[in-house]
Amino acid sequence: MSELLKPGDPCPCCGEPIQTSDPDRLLVLSWLAQMLGAPGKGRLAGDEDPGPGPDRTNRPEPGAADHS
């Protein structure tokens, strides 16, 4: 693990400042931040939506009736 989060750093889950100073909880949050690929940044909390991906398009499914 590269760097441990500390009180006041953004939570990797919600982006709010970390309130706890419990070393065990900080270790878990630091591990989670590393696994998410965003140490010190709340990736789940408010990152911009990348937009439609290959599975989230507005195209009708094959065989769907066209009601235009």
C-alpha positions in Angstrom: 0.0 0.0 0.0 1.5 3.3 -1.1 0.0 5.8 1.3 -2.5 5.6 4.2 -5.4 7.9 4.3 -5.7 10.2 7.3 -8.5 12.1 9.0 -9.7 14.8 6.7 -8.9 13.0 3.5 -11.8 12.3 1.2 -13.5 8.9 1.8 -13.1 6.6 -1.2 -16.8 5.6 -0.8 -18.7 8.8 -0.4 -16.1 11.6 -0.9 -16.8 13.2 2.5 -13.9 14.0 4.8 -12.9 11.0 6.9 -13.8 11.7 10.5 -12.2 8.6 12.2 -8.7 8.4 13.5 -9.1 4.6 14.2 -6.0 3.1 12.5 -7.8 -0.1 11.6 -10.6 1.8 9.8 -8.1 4.1 8.1 -6.2 1.0 6.9 -9.4 -0.5 5.4 -10.3 2.8 3.7 -6.8 3.1 2.3 -7.0 -0.4 0.9 -10.4 0.3 -0.6 -9.1 3.5 -2.2 -6.2 1.6 -3.7 -8.5 -1.2 -5.0 -10.7 1.5 -6.6 -7.7 3.0 -8.3 -8.3 6.4 -6.7 -6.3 6.8 -3.5 -7.6 9.9 -1.7 -10.5 10.4 -4.1 -14.1 9.4 -3.7 -14.5 7.5 -7.0 -17.9 6.1 -6.0 -19.1 9.4 -4.7 -19.3 11.9 -7.5 -17.1 11.2 -10.4 -18.6 12.3 -13.6 -20.7 9.8 -15.5 -18.7 8.7 -18.5 -21.9 8.6 -20.6 -23.5 5.7 -22.4 -21.2 2.7 -22.8 -21.7 -0.2 -25.1 -24.4 -1.6 -22.9 -26.2 1.6 -22.2 -27.2 2.9 -25.6 -30.7 4.1 -26.6 -30.8 1.8 -29.6 -33.8 -0.6 -29.6 -33.2 -4.2 -29.0 -33.2 -6.4 -32.1 -36.7 -7.5 -33.0 -38.3 -4.7 -30.9 -41.4 -3.1 -32.5 -40.9 0.5 -33.8 -43.8 2.6 -32.4 -42.8 6.0 -33.9 
